[in-house]
Amino acid sequence: MDTNYTGIVPDLKYFIKVTKEEYNSYKDLFKNNDWNFKAEAIKYCELDCISLFQILNKFNTLIFERFKLNINKYPTLPSLSFAIFRSQYLKKDSIHMLSGSIANDIRQGYTGGACDMYIPTPSTDIIGEGEKVYAYDVNALYPSVMAKYKLPIGKPTYFSGDITKRESNAFGFFYCNIIAPDNILHPILQTHVKTEDGIRTVAPLGSWSDMLFSEEMYNAKKLGYKFEILWGYTFERDFVFEKFVVDMYKIRLLYPKSDPMNYIAKILMNSLYGRFGMDDNFISSIILNKGDYDKFEELDKDNSILDVIELDDNYLVQSKNPRVELDTLLDNGNEVHNINISIAAAITAYARIHMSQFKNRKDFKLFYSDTDSAYTNKPLPKEFIGDGLGLLKLEHVCKDAVFLAPKVYALLTEENKLIMKIKGLSNESVNKISIEDLKNLFIGSCCLEHGLL
């Protein structure tokens, strides 16, 4: 459309997500006046900025009244959640910042939630009627394990050899040789694998070596995994986030889902753990005069300087993780990022332990599982169900379903509601695909596998 267009209101097809009634009401505003594209675009942008300001202002008021913090100092939700935790819940000297080789060692075993497809469809003959699929979600999985379990605190202690021979319930991160049981239906231990498309996370069979959280290792032993512990780090343990999570969850329960405080409490509760796992790999851009640049270069024993651009009499310097003495030289306040990878790695491991309860069972079939969800052929035992943290809620009972791959599936509920998930496709594209389309893809892949096409 010509940006200088003036005339009648453009046709409805040019308006996105606007109903015919809304369009007609808007059109009536211009019965006696021409519609001007530039003027309306400017008005839209101004109203957008005003509404965003009002939202931020209201959010700032809510946070300050409850937590006495100014959101302008915290550019992201994880940083705001971290500030609330540090200012009101953190026990002094309980968590130490981890960096360097220790952090890099533990980060080897830092993986997220497990997402796997096990059985493509509940139908025994693919097209015919099959059993129902019960779709469950965990209530606040990560916050629940943050509140329930003790986490690594204090300074790590290095060990060599099998620490469990000296300390049967040793707690920490162990580098192990691992052997998975041959007959396991749903592997529960993950590892990073380098592929042509980058680093992938898989739950393998066979044998491999990796860094593991001790509690995940003990849990896997129950299923027949075998371990040779070579070296690692032990920690003290204590509850770290219990009061923070309980308080945030209480706030959620005080307000209906339609209230902003419900959503704010949910986001703050879920944003905290990832802040501890942030990669301490920052690039800073600094403008220096020649004298300061010469000192910077002389002190840079770690070769942190990445790029230098001359700006008349000054230099624009990009550096990676400058050392403390360089921060002091540049008056950067000795920036500390307060990162502890052991906290984040333990939380994600505890979450996988929690979800392992629904795998490798004989009392029901598991079609598909995600970080915090499970799709089964039968209702789960009552002890798993409820509204509390870590318990499951039944989201849907489905009369048909097809699971093609992680993040690629379709569900048809008993109310005939179609739920489609295809990672990488827009909602517009997904809406053009039917459950039968996914079934045909599965049938086609089976025929190719057996040489029928």
One Martini backbone bead per residue (centre of mass of N, CA, C, O) as a GRO file, in nm:
protein
  453
    1MET     BB    1   0.098   0.034   0.020
    2ASP     BB    2   0.064   0.360   0.007
    3THR     BB    3   0.187   0.586   0.243
    4ASN     BB    4   0.004   0.835   0.098
    5TYR     BB    5  -0.268   0.736   0.146
    6THR     BB    6  -0.601   0.868   0.056
    7GLY     BB    7  -0.935   0.764   0.178
    8ILE     BB    8  -1.073   0.493   0.200
    9VAL     BB    9  -1.115   0.223   0.370
   10PRO     BB   10  -0.972  -0.051   0.363
   11ASP     BB   11  -0.997  -0.360   0.329
   12LEU     BB   12  -1.024  -0.629   0.542
   13LYS     BB   13  -0.770  -0.793   0.424
   14TYR     BB   14  -0.561  -0.568   0.557
   15PHE     BB   15  -0.657  -0.695   0.830
   16ILE     BB   16  -0.533  -0.830   1.128
   17LYS     BB   17  -0.728  -0.979   1.351
   18VAL     BB   18  -1.020  -0.879   1.233
   19THR     BB   19  -1.334  -0.835   1.259
   20LYS     BB   20  -1.614  -0.737   1.101
   21GLU     BB   21  -1.726  -0.565   1.332
   22GLU     BB   22  -1.465  -0.404   1.388
   23TYR     BB   23  -1.437  -0.291   1.107
   24ASN     BB   24  -1.709  -0.135   1.091
   25SER     BB   25  -1.657   0.050   1.334
   26TYR     BB   26  -1.403   0.179   1.215
   27LYS     BB   27  -1.528   0.282   0.948
   28ASP     BB   28  -1.739   0.483   1.084
   29LEU     BB   29  -1.515   0.703   1.161
   30PHE     BB   30  -1.502   0.773   0.819
   31LYS     BB   31  -1.763   0.904   0.689
   32ASN     BB   32  -1.646   1.231   0.694
   33ASN     BB   33  -1.351   1.104   0.641
   34ASP     BB   34  -1.047   1.050   0.555
   35TRP     BB   35  -0.814   0.800   0.510
   36ASN     BB   36  -0.478   0.791   0.667
   37PHE     BB   37  -0.206   0.609   0.674
   38LYS     BB   38   0.006   0.780   0.830
   39ALA     BB   39  -0.176   0.873   1.065
   40GLU     BB   40  -0.257   0.582   1.163
   41ALA     BB   41   0.031   0.478   1.214
   42ILE     BB   42   0.108   0.687   1.426
   43LYS     BB   43  -0.122   0.632   1.622
   44TYR     BB   44  -0.049   0.337   1.674
   45CYS     BB   45   0.237   0.387   1.791
   46GLU     BB   46   0.153   0.570   2.023
   47LEU     BB   47  -0.043   0.371   2.163
   48ASP     BB   48   0.168   0.147   2.202
   49CYS     BB   49   0.357   0.312   2.388
   50ILE     BB   50   0.152   0.385   2.605
   51SER     BB   51   0.068   0.096   2.686
   52LEU     BB   52   0.354   0.001   2.761
   53PHE     BB   53   0.403   0.208   2.981
   54GLN     BB   54   0.163   0.128   3.161
   55ILE     BB   55   0.257  -0.160   3.211
   56LEU     BB   56   0.537  -0.097   3.334
   57ASN     BB   57   0.433   0.083   3.560
   58LYS     BB   58   0.256  -0.131   3.694
   59PHE     BB   59   0.477  -0.341   3.737
   60ASN     BB   60   0.661  -0.165   3.911
   61THR     BB   61   0.456  -0.125   4.139
   62LEU     BB   62   0.413  -0.420   4.217
   63ILE     BB   63   0.712  -0.483   4.284
   64PHE     BB   64   0.764  -0.258   4.494
   65GLU     BB   65   0.535  -0.322   4.697
   66ARG     BB   66   0.641  -0.627   4.747
   67PHE     BB   67   0.993  -0.601   4.701
   68LYS     BB   68   1.155  -0.325   4.679
   69LEU     BB   69   1.191  -0.292   4.354
   70ASN     BB   70   1.352  -0.175   4.056
   71ILE     BB   71   1.313  -0.264   3.726
   72ASN     BB   72   1.534  -0.073   3.588
   73LYS     BB   73   1.779  -0.268   3.700
   74TYR     BB   74   1.618  -0.513   3.534
   75PRO     BB   75   1.611  -0.637   3.203
   76THR     BB   76   1.517  -0.920   3.321
   77LEU     BB   77   1.344  -1.169   3.471
   78PRO     BB   78   1.581  -1.331   3.591
   79SER     BB   79   1.714  -1.080   3.728
   80LEU     BB   80   1.471  -1.013   3.907
   81SER     BB   81   1.443  -1.283   4.052
   82PHE     BB   82   1.732  -1.280   4.163
   83ALA     BB   83   1.697  -1.020   4.333
   84ILE     BB   84   1.476  -1.125   4.517
   85PHE     BB   85   1.634  -1.362   4.630
   86ARG     BB   86   1.887  -1.207   4.740
   87SER     BB   87   1.727  -0.989   4.922
   88GLN     BB   88   1.514  -1.223   5.082
   89TYR     BB   89   1.652  -1.548   5.076
   90LEU     BB   90   1.954  -1.549   5.101
   91LYS     BB   91   2.205  -1.712   5.241
   92LYS     BB   92   2.486  -1.650   5.384
   93ASP     BB   93   2.743  -1.820   5.228
   94SER     BB   94   2.602  -2.065   5.054
   95ILE     BB   95   2.677  -1.945   4.766
   96HIS     BB   96   2.909  -2.006   4.513
   97MET     BB   97   3.098  -1.905   4.271
   98LEU     BB   98   3.139  -2.053   3.945
   99SER     BB   99   3.449  -2.112   3.767
  100GLY     BB  100   3.614  -2.229   3.519
  101SER     BB  101   3.695  -2.559   3.536
  102ILE     BB  102   3.463  -2.642   3.722
  103ALA     BB  103   3.232  -2.533   3.551
  104ASN     BB  104   3.308  -2.687   3.291
  105ASP     BB  105   3.279  -2.971   3.404
  106ILE     BB  106   2.977  -2.954   3.492
  107ARG     BB  107   2.859  -2.857   3.212
  108GLN     BB  108   2.876  -3.128   3.060
  109GLY     BB  109   2.600  -3.233   3.237
  110TYR     BB  110   2.413  -3.002   3.115
  111THR     BB  111   2.070  -3.065   3.092
  112GLY     BB  112   1.751  -3.091   3.010
  113GLY     BB  113   1.477  -3.191   2.898
  114ALA     BB  114   1.286  -3.469   2.807
  115CYS     BB  115   1.217  -3.565   2.454
  116ASP     BB  116   0.992  -3.835   2.356
  117MET     BB  117   0.926  -4.102   2.126
  118TYR     BB  118   0.767  -4.434   2.140
  119ILE     BB  119   0.455  -4.429   2.032
  120PRO     BB  120   0.287  -4.323   1.755
  121THR     BB  121   0.014  -4.500   1.819
  122PRO     BB  122  -0.283  -4.642   1.958
  123SER     BB  123  -0.314  -4.798   1.701
  124THR     BB  124  -0.276  -5.116   1.585
  125ASP     BB  125  -0.371  -5.032   1.262
  126ILE     BB  126  -0.355  -4.703   1.262
  127ILE     BB  127  -0.662  -4.648   1.154
  128GLY     BB  128  -0.799  -4.765   1.366
  129GLU     BB  129  -0.921  -4.815   1.662
  130GLY     BB  130  -0.812  -4.716   1.982
  131GLU     BB  131  -0.687  -4.614   2.248
  132LYS     BB  132  -0.653  -4.399   2.483
  133VAL     BB  133  -0.526  -4.066   2.563
  134TYR     BB  134  -0.335  -3.937   2.837
  135ALA     BB  135  -0.285  -3.594   2.930
  136TYR     BB  136  -0.005  -3.476   3.117
  137ASP     BB  137   0.081  -3.228   3.371
  138VAL     BB  138   0.304  -3.051   3.555
  139ASN     BB  139   0.322  -2.868   3.844
  140ALA     BB  140   0.579  -2.692   3.848
  141LEU     BB  141   0.849  -2.854   3.817
  142TYR     BB  142   1.097  -2.681   3.893
  143PRO     BB  143   0.988  -2.554   4.155
  144SER     BB  144   0.935  -2.825   4.300
  145VAL     BB  145   1.239  -2.917   4.316
  146MET     BB  146   1.346  -2.661   4.454
  147ALA     BB  147   1.173  -2.718   4.720
  148LYS     BB  148   1.229  -3.037   4.782
  149TYR     BB  149   1.546  -3.013   4.735
  150LYS     BB  150   1.868  -3.046   4.782
  151LEU     BB  151   2.153  -2.838   4.723
  152PRO     BB  152   2.438  -2.710   4.615
  153ILE     BB  153   2.688  -2.601   4.846
  154GLY     BB  154   2.949  -2.433   4.868
  155LYS     BB  155   3.253  -2.573   4.835
  156PRO     BB  156   3.423  -2.758   4.628
  157THR     BB  157   3.547  -3.106   4.615
  158TYR     BB  158   3.797  -3.282   4.505
  159PHE     BB  159   3.816  -3.606   4.337
  160SER     BB  160   3.951  -3.945   4.321
  161GLY     BB  161   3.765  -4.184   4.218
  162ASP     BB  162   3.554  -4.377   4.427
  163ILE     BB  163   3.367  -4.209   4.656
  164THR     BB  164   3.155  -4.440   4.754
  165LYS     BB  165   3.373  -4.610   4.916
  166ARG     BB  166   3.387  -4.366   5.142
  167GLU     BB  167   3.089  -4.239   5.044
  168SER     BB  168   2.782  -4.360   4.985
  169ASN     BB  169   2.628  -4.045   4.978
  170ALA     BB  170   2.754  -3.880   4.779
  171PHE     BB  171   2.762  -3.523   4.683
  172GLY     BB  172   2.742  -3.433   4.327
  173PHE     BB  173   2.992  -3.455   4.064
  174PHE     BB  174   3.040  -3.724   3.825
  175TYR     BB  175   3.284  -3.892   3.650
  176CYS     BB  176   3.181  -4.144   3.407
  177ASN     BB  177   3.135  -4.469   3.332
  178ILE     BB  178   2.872  -4.592   3.113
  179ILE     BB  179   2.603  -4.846   3.139
  180ALA     BB  180   2.340  -4.958   2.972
  181PRO     BB  181   2.072  -5.133   2.960
  182ASP     BB  182   1.955  -5.345   2.712
  183ASN     BB  183   1.623  -5.351   2.814
  184ILE     BB  184   1.552  -5.061   2.797
  185LEU     BB  185   1.282  -4.860   2.700
  186HIS     BB  186   1.354  -4.578   2.874
  187PRO     BB  187   1.588  -4.378   2.864
  188ILE     BB  188   1.731  -4.143   3.132
  189LEU     BB  189   2.010  -4.066   3.013
  190GLN     BB  190   2.205  -3.788   2.921
  191THR     BB  191   2.380  -3.650   2.625
  192HIS     BB  192   2.628  -3.511   2.434
  193VAL     BB  193   2.628  -3.468   2.070
  194LYS     BB  194   2.819  -3.450   1.786
  195THR     BB  195   2.713  -3.297   1.486
  196GLU     BB  196   2.652  -3.150   1.183
  197ASP     BB  197   2.416  -2.967   1.347
  198GLY     BB  198   2.550  -3.007   1.619
  199ILE     BB  199   2.446  -3.012   1.937
  200ARG     BB  200   2.308  -3.302   2.093
  201THR     BB  201   2.045  -3.457   2.278
  202VAL     BB  202   2.071  -3.782   2.431
  203ALA     BB  203   1.940  -4.123   2.506
  204PRO     BB  204   2.141  -4.380   2.544
  205LEU     BB  205   2.298  -4.661   2.461
  206GLY     BB  206   2.537  -4.836   2.602
  207SER     BB  207   2.849  -4.656   2.604
  208TRP     BB  208   2.988  -4.390   2.820
  209SER     BB  209   3.102  -4.053   2.900
  210ASP     BB  210   3.025  -3.850   3.202
  211MET     BB  211   2.864  -3.600   3.369
  212LEU     BB  212   2.707  -3.640   3.700
  213PHE     BB  213   2.457  -3.638   3.908
  214SER     BB  214   2.432  -3.823   4.181
  215GLU     BB  215   2.113  -3.863   4.195
  216GLU     BB  216   2.090  -3.970   3.903
  217MET     BB  217   2.267  -4.214   3.942
  218TYR     BB  218   2.110  -4.354   4.168
  219ASN     BB  219   1.846  -4.378   4.004
  220ALA     BB  220   1.966  -4.549   3.762
  221LYS     BB  221   2.047  -4.805   3.924
  222LYS     BB  222   1.750  -4.917   3.953
  223LEU     BB  223   1.763  -4.989   3.619
  224GLY     BB  224   2.084  -5.100   3.561
  225TYR     BB  225   2.292  -4.906   3.574
  226LYS     BB  226   2.645  -4.851   3.517
  227PHE     BB  227   2.938  -4.742   3.724
  228GLU     BB  228   3.249  -4.551   3.682
  229ILE     BB  229   3.417  -4.366   3.903
  230LEU     BB  230   3.678  -4.119   3.855
  231TRP     BB  231   3.565  -3.817   3.916
  232GLY     BB  232   3.516  -3.497   4.109
  233TYR     BB  233   3.251  -3.324   4.304
  234THR     BB  234   3.182  -3.209   4.622
  235PHE     BB  235   2.901  -3.122   4.838
  236GLU     BB  236   2.701  -2.955   5.001
  237ARG     BB  237   2.363  -2.951   5.156
  238ASP     BB  238   2.055  -2.759   5.080
  239PHE     BB  239   1.809  -2.545   5.116
  240VAL     BB  240   1.731  -2.265   4.888
  241PHE     BB  241   1.407  -2.230   4.752
  242GLU     BB  242   1.164  -2.295   4.929
  243LYS     BB  243   1.048  -2.014   5.021
  244PHE     BB  244   1.028  -1.881   4.748
  245VAL     BB  245   0.830  -2.082   4.617
  246VAL     BB  246   0.604  -2.078   4.828
  247ASP     BB  247   0.542  -1.774   4.805
  248MET     BB  248   0.478  -1.768   4.499
  249TYR     BB  249   0.250  -1.979   4.510
  250LYS     BB  250   0.066  -1.820   4.700
  251ILE     BB  251   0.020  -1.587   4.508
  252ARG     BB  252  -0.116  -1.748   4.287
  253LEU     BB  253  -0.358  -1.852   4.472
  254LEU     BB  254  -0.475  -1.556   4.536
  255TYR     BB  255  -0.504  -1.548   4.219
  256PRO     BB  256  -0.630  -1.536   3.933
  257LYS     BB  257  -0.536  -1.594   3.606
  258SER     BB  258  -0.635  -1.294   3.521
  259ASP     BB  259  -0.422  -1.194   3.708
  260PRO     BB  260  -0.113  -1.049   3.705
  261MET     BB  261   0.006  -1.180   3.971
  262ASN     BB  262  -0.006  -1.469   3.875
  263TYR     BB  263   0.194  -1.438   3.637
  264ILE     BB  264   0.429  -1.311   3.788
  265ALA     BB  265   0.478  -1.546   3.984
  266LYS     BB  266   0.530  -1.758   3.769
  267ILE     BB  267   0.773  -1.626   3.626
  268LEU     BB  268   0.957  -1.591   3.874
  269MET     BB  269   0.962  -1.894   3.951
  270ASN     BB  270   1.075  -1.992   3.650
  271SER     BB  271   1.343  -1.786   3.616
  272LEU     BB  272   1.572  -1.853   3.826
  273TYR     BB  273   1.749  -2.110   3.762
  274GLY     BB  274   1.882  -2.015   3.485
  275ARG     BB  275   2.072  -1.795   3.606
  276PHE     BB  276   2.284  -2.009   3.720
  277GLY     BB  277   2.344  -2.128   3.406
  278MET     BB  278   2.490  -1.910   3.294
  279ASP     BB  279   2.718  -1.810   3.065
  280ASP     BB  280   3.051  -1.695   3.143
  281ASN     BB  281   3.044  -1.525   2.829
  282PHE     BB  282   3.147  -1.211   2.787
  283ILE     BB  283   3.103  -0.915   2.587
  284SER     BB  284   3.293  -0.619   2.572
  285SER     BB  285   3.249  -0.262   2.507
  286ILE     BB  286   3.525  -0.024   2.473
  287ILE     BB  287   3.634   0.309   2.520
  288LEU     BB  288   3.972   0.419   2.449
  289ASN     BB  289   4.250   0.553   2.506
  290LYS     BB  290   4.576   0.507   2.440
  291GLY     BB  291   4.676   0.467   2.730
  292ASP     BB  292   4.464   0.254   2.823
  293TYR     BB  293   4.514   0.052   2.596
  294ASP     BB  294   4.809  -0.015   2.666
  295LYS     BB  295   4.740  -0.128   2.947
  296PHE     BB  296   4.542  -0.341   2.860
  297GLU     BB  297   4.737  -0.504   2.677
  298GLU     BB  298   4.947  -0.564   2.902
  299LEU     BB  299   4.732  -0.713   3.105
  300ASP     BB  300   4.641  -0.927   2.876
  301LYS     BB  301   4.707  -1.255   2.950
  302ASP     BB  302   4.425  -1.394   2.818
  303ASN     BB  303   4.341  -1.289   2.541
  304SER     BB  304   4.052  -1.108   2.535
  305ILE     BB  305   4.099  -0.968   2.276
  306LEU     BB  306   3.907  -0.942   1.967
  307ASP     BB  307   3.876  -0.620   1.898
  308VAL     BB  308   3.993  -0.326   1.701
  309ILE     BB  309   3.880   0.021   1.670
  310GLU     BB  310   3.938   0.314   1.520
  311LEU     BB  311   3.861   0.649   1.684
  312ASP     BB  312   4.068   0.840   1.609
  313ASP     BB  313   4.195   0.875   1.941
  314ASN     BB  314   4.047   0.603   1.971
  315TYR     BB  315   3.915   0.284   2.108
  316LEU     BB  316   3.740  -0.006   2.009
  317VAL     BB  317   3.688  -0.263   2.251
  318GLN     BB  318   3.677  -0.617   2.232
  319SER     BB  319   3.601  -0.837   2.510
  320LYS     BB  320   3.667  -1.150   2.688
  321ASN     BB  321   3.660  -1.184   2.999
  322PRO     BB  322   3.788  -0.981   3.180
  323ARG     BB  323   3.989  -0.921   3.414
  324VAL     BB  324   3.988  -0.773   3.716
  325GLU     BB  325   4.220  -0.566   3.655
  326LEU     BB  326   4.073  -0.448   3.408
  327ASP     BB  327   3.824  -0.347   3.556
  328THR     BB  328   3.981  -0.157   3.740
  329LEU     BB  329   4.106   0.021   3.522
  330LEU     BB  330   3.797   0.079   3.396
  331ASP     BB  331   3.584   0.111   3.622
  332ASN     BB  332   3.365  -0.162   3.648
  333GLY     BB  333   3.332  -0.287   3.946
  334ASN     BB  334   3.394  -0.579   3.943
  335GLU     BB  335   3.233  -0.779   3.777
  336VAL     BB  336   2.962  -0.996   3.883
  337HIS     BB  337   2.754  -1.289   3.790
  338ASN     BB  338   2.647  -1.504   3.979
  339ILE     BB  339   2.741  -1.816   3.916
  340ASN     BB  340   2.591  -2.167   3.935
  341ILE     BB  341   2.588  -2.465   3.775
  342SER     BB  342   2.508  -2.670   4.000
  343ILE     BB  343   2.222  -2.570   4.045
  344ALA     BB  344   2.102  -2.607   3.759
  345ALA     BB  345   2.186  -2.908   3.716
  346ALA     BB  346   2.028  -3.022   3.958
  347ILE     BB  347   1.742  -2.932   3.876
  348THR     BB  348   1.722  -3.082   3.602
  349ALA     BB  349   1.778  -3.360   3.725
  350TYR     BB  350   1.537  -3.371   3.920
  351ALA     BB  351   1.327  -3.351   3.692
  352ARG     BB  352   1.405  -3.620   3.556
  353ILE     BB  353   1.351  -3.795   3.800
  354HIS     BB  354   1.052  -3.733   3.821
  355MET     BB  355   0.983  -3.838   3.522
  356SER     BB  356   1.088  -4.141   3.565
  357GLN     BB  357   0.821  -4.253   3.699
  358PHE     BB  358   0.682  -4.278   3.385
  359LYS     BB  359   0.898  -4.496   3.325
  360ASN     BB  360   0.928  -4.827   3.287
  361ARG     BB  361   0.635  -4.945   3.300
  362LYS     BB  362   0.368  -5.204   3.347
  363ASP     BB  363   0.076  -5.037   3.397
  364PHE     BB  364   0.167  -4.863   3.137
  365LYS     BB  365   0.173  -4.670   2.852
  366LEU     BB  366   0.422  -4.476   2.668
  367PHE     BB  367   0.417  -4.251   2.405
  368TYR     BB  368   0.498  -3.962   2.547
  369SER     BB  369   0.754  -3.711   2.634
  370ASP     BB  370   0.829  -3.433   2.828
  371THR     BB  371   0.955  -3.234   3.052
  372ASP     BB  372   0.621  -3.206   3.186
  373SER     BB  373   0.508  -3.470   3.024
  374ALA     BB  374   0.241  -3.728   2.972
  375TYR     BB  375   0.146  -4.014   2.753
  376THR     BB  376  -0.118  -4.237   2.808
  377ASN     BB  377  -0.340  -4.538   2.826
  378LYS     BB  378  -0.383  -4.447   3.131
  379PRO     BB  379  -0.457  -4.372   3.426
  380LEU     BB  380  -0.307  -4.246   3.683
  381PRO     BB  381  -0.223  -4.268   3.980
  382LYS     BB  382  -0.349  -4.084   4.246
  383GLU     BB  383  -0.069  -3.993   4.379
  384PHE     BB  384  -0.003  -3.797   4.116
  385ILE     BB  385  -0.263  -3.627   4.171
  386GLY     BB  386  -0.303  -3.260   4.154
  387ASP     BB  387  -0.241  -2.910   4.271
  388GLY     BB  388   0.032  -2.944   4.351
  389LEU     BB  389   0.349  -2.945   4.360
  390GLY     BB  390   0.441  -3.195   4.115
  391LEU     BB  391   0.177  -3.257   4.024
  392LEU     BB  392  -0.084  -3.382   3.823
  393LYS     BB  393  -0.270  -3.295   3.528
  394LEU     BB  394  -0.552  -3.341   3.334
  395GLU     BB  395  -0.589  -3.217   3.013
  396HIS     BB  396  -0.651  -3.488   2.831
  397VAL     BB  397  -0.881  -3.688   2.640
  398CYS     BB  398  -0.803  -3.915   2.374
  399LYS     BB  399  -0.923  -4.074   2.069
  400ASP     BB  400  -0.667  -3.951   1.918
  401ALA     BB  401  -0.325  -4.016   1.786
  402VAL     BB  402   0.004  -3.869   1.687
  403PHE     BB  403   0.362  -3.960   1.694
  404LEU     BB  404   0.664  -3.866   1.526
  405ALA     BB  405   0.816  -3.656   1.723
  406PRO     BB  406   0.968  -3.429   1.872
  407LYS     BB  407   0.730  -3.180   1.854
  408VAL     BB  408   0.543  -3.407   1.681
  409TYR     BB  409   0.189  -3.374   1.698
  410ALA     BB  410  -0.152  -3.523   1.749
  411LEU     BB  411  -0.477  -3.434   1.889
  412LEU     BB  412  -0.799  -3.593   1.975
  413THR     BB  413  -1.050  -3.517   2.152
  414GLU     BB  414  -1.355  -3.591   2.294
  415GLU     BB  415  -1.440  -3.282   2.189
  416ASN     BB  416  -1.296  -3.242   1.901
  417LYS     BB  417  -1.012  -3.133   1.964
  418LEU     BB  418  -0.739  -2.997   1.794
  419ILE     BB  419  -0.392  -3.084   1.859
  420MET     BB  420  -0.104  -2.912   1.730
  421LYS     BB  421   0.253  -3.010   1.692
  422ILE     BB  422   0.514  -2.820   1.503
  423LYS     BB  423   0.821  -2.770   1.487
  424GLY     BB  424   0.889  -2.467   1.289
  425LEU     BB  425   0.593  -2.393   1.254
  426SER     BB  426   0.346  -2.208   1.190
  427ASN     BB  427   0.021  -2.167   1.270
  428GLU     BB  428  -0.077  -2.139   0.979
  429SER     BB  429   0.047  -2.411   0.882
  430VAL     BB  430  -0.073  -2.604   1.095
  431ASN     BB  431  -0.382  -2.545   1.021
  432LYS     BB  432  -0.343  -2.718   0.734
  433ILE     BB  433  -0.319  -2.969   0.919
  434SER     BB  434  -0.386  -3.303   0.973
  435ILE     BB  435  -0.402  -3.601   1.134
  436GLU     BB  436  -0.389  -3.767   0.867
  437ASP     BB  437  -0.123  -3.654   0.764
  438LEU     BB  438   0.052  -3.778   0.991
  439LYS     BB  439  -0.030  -4.071   0.945
  440ASN     BB  440   0.078  -4.088   0.651
  441LEU     BB  441   0.371  -4.040   0.727
  442PHE     BB  442   0.399  -4.294   0.899
  443ILE     BB  443   0.317  -4.504   0.687
  444GLY     BB  444   0.536  -4.424   0.481
  445SER     BB  445   0.781  -4.487   0.663
  446CYS     BB  446   0.713  -4.787   0.703
  447CYS     BB  447   0.725  -4.869   0.403
  448LEU     BB  448   1.018  -4.786   0.355
  449GLU     BB  449   1.146  -4.967   0.575
  450HIS     BB  450   1.000  -5.236   0.419
  451GLY     BB  451   0.999  -5.192   0.096
  452LEU     BB  452   0.695  -5.077  -0.024
  453LEU     BB  453   0.811  -4.798  -0.197
   0.00000   0.00000   0.00000
